Amino acid sequence: MAHAIWRGSLATRIRIVSGLILMVYLTLHILNLATILISPTAFDTFQAARLWVIRSDVGTAVIMSAFLAHMLLSLGKVVVARTLRMPLTDWVQILLGLLIPIMLVDHLIYTRAAHEMLGVTTMFGYVNRLIWGTGDGWAQAVLLLVAWGHGWIGLHMWLRLTSWWQRAIPWLIGIAVILPTLALVGYMTFARTITGLLSNPRAEEVAHAAWNWPDAQGFAALAAAANNMTLAVWAVLGFAIVAFLARRGLAAIARPIRIHYVDGPSVRAPRGQTILETSRSSGVTHTALCGGRGRCTTCRVIVEEGLEDLPAPSEAEQKSLIAVNAPPNARLACQVRPTSSVRVFRVFDRDGKRGRAHASQGKEAQLAVLFLDMRGFTARTDGQLPYDVVHLLNRFFDEIVPPINAAGGTVDKYMGDGLMAVFESATAEISARSAIQAVEGIGKALADFNQRLDSEGSAPVAIGIGVHLGNVVLGEIGAAGHAPRTLIGDTVNIASRLESETKARGAQVLVSLDTLHAAGLDAPKDVVVSLSLRGREAPLEAVPLANATDIGALALWIAAPA
């Protein structure tokens, strides 16, 4: 899961990295304030080291770049949003984020700008003397809490997908509360100390000289710079608001589309609005653990209609979908912006469980099914300890399942000493060829396994395999929340009965002629047998093989008739 937190677009990853840089900067500032409670020497040492880093050319460039990138990308995310309906956590984070640059102006001007413009030594005594007992002092305390809260919300929204973060939350809450508390206590303690020292006019004169305290003209220049920067910040925020309203206006006059939710309503939506935004603005429940930032896939939908009209997924979205082995018609609701009507199924319910509607409806496909069973298992394991039996079965499956997976098949279920595998492919031909490849691979793997058993003094394992291709229905079968995905239909029954018939025929494999024909192969008539299977009226033609590896002897087969 660690890699999952870095999913998302380039802009998303830049916003994460820039936010981390700013969080480190803020944490060091808070720790610096807290060191006052240790001793003035500890405070001075920590502050000297911190200022050496953040006021260096590299430190300044990194911090300013991070601040500008984080602010502009965050504003850009708000501008492109098509709805103001969002979770409360998102609203709180956005409002706190908007407050930060507004409240930060005075702090920057009267500290860093004062140092650069007027040569002021902006040690903490200077700052305390400047703001203690004023409204600005309260504002700076509030700024610390606002920035700290904004940062922790961002960290939680980013890392809550990880298991370690969930386990560490009780400890993290303690850290999040204790550190700013210690910083504010340190601020007040130092301010009272400074106020007491500077009550002596001579001491105040010495301190002002040491700090290079600005004169009236200097303070006027700083006030003018603060006003100009405040206007610039409001101009940027105003531009973002105008851009957002303009986009909303253009969307309102465009002809709307329809989003049809499986097991849900059909709602009107502006063109170009993400499906997740439509869900939120329409009051449709839609899971999105990362808050719609593209860092998880819990908002993903299965597009049942209109997939061909959707814009292609971005590289970041495609990587996320591949990472969870999503089907070709899956998309991330927070990323895809339909321009025409679509019908979608929400994969996850609000409680985090997979939804039932889409899978339980079932999907029909023409696929190859393989049944395999270990012969004489009961007699072989009679009298053995249960753990020894489990050990044998696991060794057996460890050998024969990899060839199935390598051929593109998946084990649908294990049945004691046997299994059922399905070869889910785009076409019946590919599915059939994959099943044939798997049979040959199983034969080779079994031969190697039996050689090892022989060297251990154990009897070889005998198996029976039945393979058939036909129509199946794939779906979730069972009670809600506990329904595994499986397949049903006559094809499954026929494959199972072919496997049972191998014992009577003295064969290791029975593969139906339907499977061979679908793969573009055929067999000489003298090797084809006609079987009357229980539950099937018409005889089924199949080819028995004494050994699974014989299926690879292509000389036996001729091109199937067109």
Secondary structure, 3 states (H helix, E strand, C coil): CHHHHHCCCHHHHHHHHHHHHHHHHHHHHHHHHHHHHCCHHHHHHHHHHHHHHHCCHHHHHHHHHHHHHHHHHHHHHHHHCCCCCCCHHHHHHHHHHHHHHHHHHHHHHHHHHHHHHHCCCCCHHHHHHHHCCCHHHHHHHHHHHHHHHHHHHHHHHHHCCCHHHHHHHHHHHHHHHHHHHHHHHHHHHHHHHHHHHCCCHHHHHHHHHHHCCCCHHHHHHHHHHHHHHHHHHHHHHHHHHHHHHHHHHHHHHCCCEEEEECCCCEEEECCCCCHHHHHHHCCCCCCCCCCCCCCCCCCEEEEEECHHHCCCCCHHHHHHHHHCCCCCCEEECCCCCCCCCEEEEECECCCCCECCHHHHHCEEEEEEEEEEEEECHHHHHCCCCHHHHHHHHHHHHHHHHHHHHHCCCEEEEEECCEEEEEECCCCHHHHHHHHHHHHHHHHHHHHHHHHHHHHCCCCCCEEEEEEEEEEEEEEECCCCCCCCEEEECHHHHHHHHHHHHHHHHCCCEEEEHHHHHHCCECCCHHHCEEECCCCCCCCEEEEEECCHHHHHCHHHCCECCC
